């Protein structure tokens, strides 16, 4: 019989000799990893279908409109206004945030990644801020970037770019205000919903159900009751609040006969409600994340 033989491999750990970059590097690493996960980067093609499909849907009307203006000029008019575009894309924003938010939080708990994260000098506040920053970045791709591209396209295809820029500079301010407001609103609400469960499908379905169900409930209560204070039922429509703020901000007005038009509430009221919703959702999110246990 041959003598038993074996091989010993030295796989011991080595001490890290590189620079220690501190808290900022830790946050940046979690943010980058979160953006990649939300967009399905470096993963199989199935995870890329939803995020990139929604991005294509969001950008396609903008590039199509700019292309038409290049060919036809200003004669095409303004059939794709900034406020109208945001109304169209609001549903995409909701769906994007409702899928990306749970993708950032739920797998960490379900796959026991938190035990690995919190063994390093990563605090729960760092974890929360990094995840929120990652979602703000990817949601902002739809809420802000296409509108800025549309504004630049309108400027460069105008008969006089300088004149268009001078006359519509206030539109750029509205674009940034509306884009940031919608980005913060959908991101914080989506992460708050995701913090309540470790199942992505349940978080997504729950958020969509609350947004759509509250709008239906508000319409039912408003149009089936008859008393002076019934207009405040309009505030129950959580999914419709961002749309009404956008309509007011860009001066488009509310649709005739709609709940918003008959309720008679103003844009600042809807903006205040958005701020309250973000504050409540942010409180729930902080409460859930800061008490996480590995």
FILUM-371376 format. One record per residue (C-alpha): residue in three letters; x, y negated, z negated. Coordinates in steps of 0.05 Angstrom, whole numbers, padded with zeros to 5 digits, always signed. Example, Ala and Ser with C-alpha at 12.3 -4.5 7.8 and 13.67 -1.06 7.14 Angstrom:
<rs>
ALA+00246+00090-00156
SER+00273+00021-00143
</rs>
This chain:
<rs>
UNK+00000+00000+00000
UNK+00027-00069+00017
UNK+00042-00114-00042
UNK-00013-00166-00055
UNK+00005-00234-00027
UNK-00024-00303-00037
UNK-00012-00376-00021
UNK-00017-00435-00068
UNK-00038-00501-00038
UNK-00024-00565-00077
UNK-00089-00605-00070
UNK-00079-00649-00131
UNK-00106-00720-00134
UNK-00060-00778-00118
UNK-00061-00844-00155
UNK-00087-00903-00114
UNK-00030-00951-00099
UNK-00068-01002-00057
UNK-00097-01070-00078
UNK-00157-01072-00124
UNK-00206-01119-00090
UNK-00258-01128-00145
UNK-00332-01136-00147
UNK-00340-01169-00079
UNK-00310-01109-00044
UNK-00357-01061-00081
UNK-00418-01102-00062
UNK-00395-01107+00011
UNK-00385-01032+00015
UNK-00456-01018-00010
UNK-00485-01072+00037
UNK-00450-01044+00098
UNK-00471-00973+00080
UNK-00543-00997+00070
UNK-00545-01032+00138
UNK-00518-00970+00172
UNK-00569-00926+00138
UNK-00628-00971+00153
UNK-00609-00974+00227
UNK-00591-00900+00231
UNK-00518-00914+00250
UNK-00469-00856+00248
UNK-00528-00808+00240
UNK-00566-00764+00289
UNK-00608-00796+00344
UNK-00675-00782+00309
UNK-00659-00832+00254
UNK-00646-00886+00306
UNK-00713-00880+00343
UNK-00756-00921+00295
UNK-00707-00979+00278
UNK-00680-00988+00348
UNK-00748-00978+00379
UNK-00776-01034+00336
UNK-00717-01079+00353
UNK-00729-01068+00427
UNK-00802-01085+00419
UNK-00784-01148+00381
UNK-00732-01173+00430
UNK-00764-01152+00496
UNK-00817-01208+00500
UNK-00764-01260+00485
UNK-00716-01239+00540
UNK-00774-01228+00588
UNK-00799-01299+00576
UNK-00729-01329+00583
UNK-00720-01291+00648
UNK-00786-01318+00675
UNK-00764-01389+00656
UNK-00698-01379+00693
UNK-00735-01359+00756
UNK-00795-01406+00753
UNK-00772-01463+00707
UNK-00815-01502+00659
UNK-00875-01491+00703
UNK-00886-01426+00665
UNK-00908-01468+00606
UNK-00905-01446+00533
UNK-00947-01383+00533
UNK-00897-01352+00484
UNK-00895-01404+00429
UNK-00855-01395+00366
UNK-00916-01388+00321
UNK-00950-01341+00369
UNK-00888-01297+00373
UNK-00885-01292+00297
UNK-00957-01271+00295
UNK-00943-01217+00346
UNK-00881-01193+00311
UNK-00909-01194+00240
UNK-00936-01124+00247
UNK-00867-01101+00271
UNK-00835-01135+00211
UNK-00882-01099+00163
UNK-00870-01032+00195
UNK-00794-01043+00199
UNK-00790-01064+00125
UNK-00837-01008+00104
UNK-00790-00956+00135
UNK-00722-00988+00121
UNK-00736-01005+00048
UNK-00750-00933+00025
UNK-00691-00910+00067
UNK-00645-00953+00024
UNK-00671-00933-00045
UNK-00706-00866-00044
UNK-00650-00820-00019
UNK-00602-00844-00073
UNK-00648-00817-00127
UNK-00672-00756-00090
UNK-00601-00734-00072
UNK-00570-00752-00140
UNK-00524-00804-00110
UNK-00533-00851-00169
UNK-00490-00807-00213
UNK-00433-00818-00165
UNK-00444-00892-00157
UNK-00450-00909-00230
UNK-00387-00871-00249
UNK-00349-00928-00216
UNK-00351-01000-00241
UNK-00416-01013-00203
UNK-00470-01043-00246
UNK-00544-01035-00234
UNK-00548-01110-00218
UNK-00494-01101-00165
UNK-00531-01042-00136
UNK-00596-01082-00134
UNK-00565-01143-00102
UNK-00528-01102-00049
UNK-00590-01063-00029
UNK-00631-01126-00024
UNK-00578-01160+00018
UNK-00575-01101+00065
UNK-00650-01102+00076
UNK-00651-01178+00085
UNK-00599-01171+00140
UNK-00636-01118+00180
UNK-00705-01150+00171
UNK-00675-01217+00191
UNK-00655-01186+00257
UNK-00729-01187+00276
UNK-00754-01247+00237
UNK-00700-01298+00254
UNK-00653-01277+00310
UNK-00705-01269+00367
UNK-00735-01337+00352
UNK-00667-01370+00352
UNK-00652-01336+00419
UNK-00719-01360+00445
UNK-00704-01431+00423
UNK-00635-01430+00456
UNK-00666-01400+00519
UNK-00719-01455+00522
UNK-00664-01507+00512
UNK-00617-01481+00565
UNK-00672-01470+00617
UNK-00705-01538+00608
UNK-00695-01592+00661
UNK-00655-01631+00610
UNK-00625-01590+00553
UNK-00608-01652+00513
UNK-00679-01679+00519
UNK-00711-01613+00499
UNK-00664-01606+00440
UNK-00679-01677+00416
UNK-00755-01669+00424
UNK-00759-01600+00393
UNK-00706-01601+00339
UNK-00760-01598+00286
UNK-00782-01531+00316
UNK-00714-01503+00298
UNK-00726-01522+00225
UNK-00795-01489+00227
UNK-00764-01426+00258
UNK-00712-01420+00203
UNK-00763-01434+00148
UNK-00814-01385+00174
UNK-00762-01332+00190
UNK-00730-01336+00122
UNK-00797-01336+00086
UNK-00822-01275+00122
UNK-00755-01239+00114
UNK-00754-01249+00039
UNK-00828-01232+00032
UNK-00827-01166+00069
UNK-00758-01145+00042
UNK-00774-01155-00031
UNK-00843-01124-00026
UNK-00816-01063+00012
UNK-00760-01051-00038
UNK-00809-01058-00096
UNK-00854-01005-00065
UNK-00793-00960-00053
UNK-00771-00967-00126
UNK-00835-00934-00150
UNK-00821-00866-00119
UNK-00764-00823-00092
UNK-00804-00801-00031
UNK-00795-00844+00030
UNK-00860-00823+00065
UNK-00900-00839+00002
UNK-00868-00907-00006
UNK-00880-00925+00067
UNK-00952-00901+00068
UNK-00966-00935+00001
UNK-00940-01003+00024
UNK-00977-01000+00091
UNK-01040-00977+00056
UNK-01039-01035+00006
UNK-01025-01087+00060
UNK-01078-01063+00108
UNK-01128-01043+00055
UNK-01124-01110+00019
UNK-01139-01146+00085
UNK-01201-01103+00097
UNK-01224-01113+00024
UNK-01216-01189+00029
UNK-01258-01192+00093
UNK-01313-01148+00063
UNK-01318-01189-00001
UNK-01317-01255+00036
UNK-01369-01240+00089
UNK-01416-01201+00045
UNK-01421-01251-00013
UNK-01452-01320-00017
UNK-01425-01366-00072
UNK-01381-01427-00075
UNK-01317-01394-00098
UNK-01317-01338-00048
UNK-01264-01372-00006
UNK-01211-01350-00057
UNK-01223-01278-00033
UNK-01178-01298+00025
UNK-01119-01293-00022
UNK-01132-01219-00032
UNK-01110-01205+00039
UNK-01036-01191+00025
UNK-01022-01171+00096
UNK-01053-01235+00124
UNK-01018-01285+00079
UNK-00954-01291+00121
UNK-00994-01299+00185
UNK-01035-01357+00157
UNK-00972-01391+00132
UNK-00941-01385+00201
UNK-01005-01412+00235
UNK-01004-01473+00189
UNK-00929-01485+00196
UNK-00930-01487+00272
UNK-00996-01523+00276
UNK-01031-01468+00316
UNK-01093-01469+00272
UNK-01134-01409+00249
UNK-01176-01366+00296
UNK-01247-01392+00301
UNK-01295-01352+00257
UNK-01239-01316+00221
UNK-01233-01308+00146
UNK-01176-01359+00144
UNK-01214-01411+00184
UNK-01278-01405+00143
UNK-01242-01403+00076
UNK-01210-01470+00090
UNK-01147-01458+00049
UNK-01084-01495+00069
UNK-01014-01472+00087
UNK-00982-01492+00020
UNK-01032-01449-00016
UNK-01011-01388+00025
UNK-00937-01406+00015
UNK-00949-01410-00060
UNK-00983-01342-00058
UNK-00924-01313-00020
UNK-00878-01340-00074
UNK-00920-01308-00129
UNK-00921-01241-00093
UNK-00846-01243-00083
UNK-00836-01261-00157
UNK-00880-01204-00181
UNK-00850-01154-00132
UNK-00780-01177-00151
UNK-00796-01166-00225
UNK-00821-01096-00211
UNK-00760-01081-00169
UNK-00712-01107-00222
UNK-00748-01069-00277
UNK-00745-01004-00239
UNK-00673-01009-00215
UNK-00642-01037-00278
UNK-00669-00978-00319
UNK-00645-00925-00270
UNK-00610-00866-00301
UNK-00559-00825-00261
</rs>
